[in-house]
Amino acid sequence: MSNKDFSPINVPLEKGKRYAWCTCGYSENQPLCDGGHRAKDATGPLRFEAEEDKEAWLCTCKRTKNPPFCDGSHNA
């Protein structure tokens, strides 16, 4: 898989809404969790609440040091 396949995805976040960011890579609904980790006995999602209405680039390579947000690790 190329680095391009791990490009972050821009997600509109709503203040106060809770999200589940996929930590395992098995979700078909990247970058958010769809429960795919259960069938693979993989790590569960990182749950977070949006602090403000904004668009955010969420990581898909799972190597970010600032989960769930992209920090450019997919370019390394």
N, C-alpha and C positions, 0 to 999 in steps of 0.2 A: 504494500500500500504506500502510495507516495505522500509526501508532506501535504500536498494539495487536498488529499482526502480527509485530512484532519483540520481543515480550515474552520475557524469558529463560526458560529451561527448567531445572527442578530435576532434577539428575542425581545419583544415589547413586554416589559414588566409593569405590573400594576401595584401601586403602594398598598401595603397590607395583605397582599395575596401571597399564599404559600406555594412554593415550587419544589419539585423533587428533581435535582440534577443527576443524571446518570453518571455513576462512577466506574462502571464496569465495561462499558462499550457495547453491550449486547442489546440495548434498546433499539427498536426500529424507529423510535420517535426522537432521535438525537436532536438536541443535547439533553432532552428531558427523559426521565425514567418511564418506561411502560411496563415494568415488572419482569422484563426479560432475564434479569439476574437470577430469578427464582429457579428457572429450569436449568440453569448452568451452575447453580450453587456458588454464585459470585457475590461480590460485595453489593450491599444495598445502596440506595441513593443518598445524596447529601441534601437534606431538606433546608430550605432557607425562605425567609420572608423578605419581599422587596421593601426597601426603606423609602422609596419614592417612585413615582411614575417615570420611567425612562426606558430607552432601548439599550440593551447590554449585549456585548459579544460574549457568548458562553462557549467554553472550551469543549472540543470534541476529541482532542488527542489524549486527554486525561493526565497530562504531565504538568499542568499548570501548578504554580506555587501559590496561586491565589484563587482556589476553587470557589465558585463555579466559573469565575471569569477568566477569559483568555489572557495570558501574559506573554504570548509569542513563542512558547516552548515548542510548538509544532514546526517552527522554522529551524530549530537546532539540529 
